[in-house]
Amino acid sequence: MVFSKHNIFSKITDSENYFIVNPLSGQADILPPEKAQEILEKKYTDIDEYVEKGYIVDEKEEEKVYKRAYLDFLDNRDDSEIQIFFVPWYTCNFKCTYCYQEGYSEKDESISPDVIDAFFEYVNREFAGKPKYVTVFGGEPLLPGVNSKASIEYLVNKANENNLDLAFVTNGYALEEYVPILKKGRIREVQVTIDGTKEVHDSRRPLKGGKDTFEAIVRGVDKALEEGIMINLRSVVDKDNMENLVGLADYAIEKGWASHPDFKTQLGRNYELHFCQSDQNRLYDRVGLYKDLYKLILENPQFLEYHKPAYSISKFIFENGELPDPLFDSCPACKTEWAFDFTGRIYSCTATVGKSGESLGTYYPSVTRKDEVIDEWESRDVTTIDKCRDCSLQLACGGGCASVAKNNHKGEIHSPDCRPVRDLMEMGISLYFEKGVLNND
């Protein structure tokens, strides 16, 4: 019998206690120092309990459990809903200080109904019988102007004809005037970005030409919520706006957004994706972002009324009283996510769409597929990445993002994008289980 290779064991931030979590067996415990010392010294007084919980295992038996869990994962993924991204244009009316798409083509091209028709024909044929929905992405999909509105209205009508739900990812500037069009569709959510209170947001996300955008976005969010459209409010975070997130949270709480049933939030890390940021010093690495967020929450616990960060699987355990299923793959590309753009090209995901050399085929004017490349994306998971196989974090990490891994490992898709799972859980378990900043109600 041995200590399971899937145990995640570490000391809780700002605590004398430790935690042990095993994503394969689905068990988790907070351990006092004396129990943690037993593990460190491999002298167990509760060995029967540790065996029952899968912390101490027979290696051959654990391998059987692993294989069964992997097959269950594949079965569940095969039945999962597919998110299909569609880019009607790469044009944008904003001049964000950190735009990763600034190197992409921004020709002022309109999309023809023929392309939209071909997109839905392809989706219905290739994903027949699969649960699916379409997320409209950009550039900026909700541009002001008669032609843009006509194209989006046509797309909404075609989605209705095909019984497909829609979601939109928008900067929100023209959202207010688009609400009547969106109301005609089956809208799951509209993701809108606000990076802080008015002064901070406007300095980061102005219109081209420099005009402020905060107040127009707020009117759009208000209108959407009034009409029963789900808003997913996102902030892109770096060292310039971290502290200001408290002000944004207070603003959202005061306006009643935070308590609205059709309102949710997410935080995104500003990081280099395809094109270099002008100032690398403003960017966080993954751990640095969550360290500063941890401090911010301890000093401003009301922030959790607005947003509860995941800290890997810590939030899930806190909210559900159990672990999520083992994560053999955290990259949905070419499995439960695909991306398409107005040029007729097909891509693996939102991180590759529009990027030169990343096309996997075409749906218009003819259908083509790079099957060998698609197979590479489809087959990637922790069982195909050498560095993942013996990693204790693999079933909480899932191998990370294949696009980031590919960029960092000379084009090799089957390489890891390692997530700092242990570091995040150290903070998350402290925040959600030990600091008393939340009541589990």
PyMOL commands that set and color helices and strands:
alter all, ss='L'
color gray80, all
select helices_A, chain A and resi 33-41+47-52+59-78+113-126+146-161+175-182+198-204+214-226+245-255+280-282+286-299+301-305+314-320+371-379+386-388+394-397+402-408+421-434
alter helices_A, ss='H'
color red, helices_A
select strands_A, chain A and resi 2-3+8-11+18-22+27-31+56-57+82-87+132-136+165-170+187-193+231-237+263-269+337-341+345-347+361-362+368-369
alter strands_A, ss='S'
color yellow, strands_A
deselect
rebuild
show_as cartoon
